[in-house]
Amino acid sequence: MSSPVLTAVAWPYANGPRHIGHVSGIGVPSDVFSRYQRMAGKRVLMVSGSDEHGTPILVQAEKEGLTPQQTVDKYHRVISEDLRGLGVTYDLYTRTTTGNHAEVVQQIFLALYRNGYIVPKTTTGAISPSTGRTLPDRYVEGTCPICGYPHARGDQCDNCGNQLDATELINPRSRINGEVPAFVETEHLFLDLPAFTEALGKWLSTKTGWRPNVLNFTRNLVDDMRPRPITRDLDWGVTIPLDGWSDQPLKKFYVWFDAVIGYFSASVEWARRTGDADAWKTWWNDPDAEHVYFMGKDNITFHAQIWPALLLGHNGQGDHGGGPGPYGVLDLPTEIASSEFLTMSGSKFSTSRGTVIYLQDFLRDYGPDSLRYFISAAGPETQDVDFTWDEFVRRVNFELANEWGNLVNRSISMAHKNNGAIPPATTPAPADAELLALSRAAFDTVGAHLKRSRFRAGIGEAMRVVSAANRYLSEQEPWKLGDDPGRRDAVLHTALQVVQDANTLLTPFLPHAAQKVHEALGGTGVWAAQPELVDVPDLDIPGRINPILTGDYTREQARWESTPIQVGRPLAKPTPIFRKLDPELGETGPEWAPIQK
């Protein structure tokens, strides 16, 4: 039996709708990977959810005149709807305000505490003078004392990668309202990161195949680790299960601590919902399981350093030992598939600065597969990429519509017109075998890229097959072979076989179009399954209803292999798979898009 694969996708904040920059690093890459792995016969568990604790939620709730719970209820549903529309095939997309999540977070914490990896410290915390509310380190901004970067945060500098304390910033200011924070003494619990220096270093030494940006960044972090706070002075979050702490309403777990544990808590919730509460063990207690994490580059710290440290601490595998926690020995990440930033006019997408294209707007006007294609073929996989409407229109019109859409349409149209069904390969020729060999070989080539999360290379190879098929049709000219129907049928049979192969190769990238192509080729049933948004009762909080994304992906027909087309299968006259966009859109963008200067 094949080894299990966990696809762990970064948790978006439930303080507003998501934009296309968010899904360029998490939604599309993780789904392409998961769809491929399922097609290749792997047992995949894909989990994530909405990150619903922390100051960002409180700030948004205050702005909208809602309670924090009302705020996360609102935006969790919005985000879930958008991810469903994009076609992201989560086995479970949940949220951090569930009773299950709180229980798992507390159990992980207690294991860390018993193993001696949690230490109390009196520290200096930032307070907003105007509200009296604690300012988390990420909401304090100033100049980095190490490299001079003017927009360093109170927990780290994204420019030089060094861990910081808010009190070290030069000219600190609140990112919420710009005021200078006050600093007061307060007691908090800290994760003793230095106690993982040797264990993390040894683990990282085995990760030679990681993307260089991730590996180099993480190694630099491990060289200089300091204790990191895991609690905050907030009234919105998971309660700390210790005497003297649990009865303090303003002491909660820091949002970063409970959010990264969500990968495991979501797996536990998924198992409980299947009726087999131990089903998560297949993915978490098996050393042969593959764990691939998807996020933007600003989250590398939490996934390549912090989360592995928490797992090592729970397992009793830190530098001063300990015993396994209640969940046994949990597996560490296999791969950190971090993407760079999708930018606009050179700036990172930002709701606060108005540089934003909301996912819901994009899906409404252009559908999911055009965005999935753009991100796969031209997204920020290994370097920042500037989104322009010109480039988007060019790729949709000349690659999706002219290349792929045209191949599908003309191949099926000619077969429909001349045969009414898929014709036999009556009079084959060497050119046919050459093209078929190319399309069949692409399964190994494209698959090898997708195994390593190299999506741009993968879709490039798939589209190379499409281009070769278009050249083949132009050279063979089946429309001129009316007096040689045997040869004409062989050409059309070959073209249709390659359309089916190319459709399979493109299914992870373009699942909605793949279903249409499958049906255009006379197929029936589900070719590429889609997620469903359903309302379910919370497993532990009476009366609470939670929207979740889930789905049955075992019922789809797509498999990662070339399958012979069925001669004689009736074909209807096809309709265009992709619509061309107005070229003028590339000059201005739609009316709702931000102005690009």
ZIDATA-V332862 format. One record per run of one state. SS is the DSSP state (A for helix, B for strand, O for the rest). FROM is the first residue (numbers start at 0). TO is the last residue. If there is no record, write none. Layout:
# ZIDATA-V332862
SS & FROM & TO
SS & FROM & TO
This chain:
# ZIDATA-V332862
O & 0 & 3
B & 4 & 8
O & 9 & 11
B & 12 & 12
O & 13 & 17
B & 18 & 18
A & 19 & 24
O & 25 & 25
A & 26 & 38
O & 39 & 42
B & 43 & 50
O & 51 & 53
A & 54 & 63
O & 64 & 66
A & 67 & 85
O & 86 & 90
B & 91 & 94
O & 95 & 97
A & 98 & 113
O & 114 & 116
B & 117 & 126
O & 127 & 132
B & 133 & 134
O & 135 & 135
A & 136 & 138
B & 139 & 142
O & 143 & 150
B & 151 & 152
O & 153 & 154
B & 155 & 155
O & 156 & 161
B & 162 & 162
O & 163 & 164
A & 165 & 167
O & 168 & 168
B & 169 & 173
O & 174 & 180
B & 181 & 190
O & 191 & 191
A & 192 & 203
O & 204 & 210
A & 211 & 221
O & 222 & 226
B & 227 & 228
O & 229 & 229
B & 230 & 232
O & 233 & 237
B & 238 & 238
O & 239 & 249
B & 250 & 252
O & 253 & 253
A & 254 & 273
O & 274 & 279
A & 280 & 283
O & 284 & 288
B & 289 & 295
A & 296 & 314
O & 315 & 323
B & 324 & 324
O & 325 & 326
B & 327 & 327
O & 328 & 333
B & 334 & 338
O & 339 & 340
B & 341 & 343
O & 344 & 345
B & 346 & 347
O & 348 & 348
B & 349 & 349
O & 350 & 353
B & 354 & 354
O & 355 & 356
B & 357 & 357
A & 358 & 365
O & 366 & 366
A & 367 & 377
O & 378 & 383
B & 384 & 385
O & 386 & 387
A & 388 & 417
O & 418 & 419
B & 420 & 420
O & 421 & 428
A & 429 & 450
O & 451 & 453
A & 454 & 475
O & 476 & 476
A & 477 & 479
O & 480 & 483
A & 484 & 505
O & 506 & 509
A & 510 & 519
O & 520 & 530
B & 531 & 536
O & 537 & 543
B & 544 & 549
O & 550 & 551
A & 552 & 554
O & 555 & 568
B & 569 & 569
O & 570 & 583
A & 584 & 587
O & 588 & 596
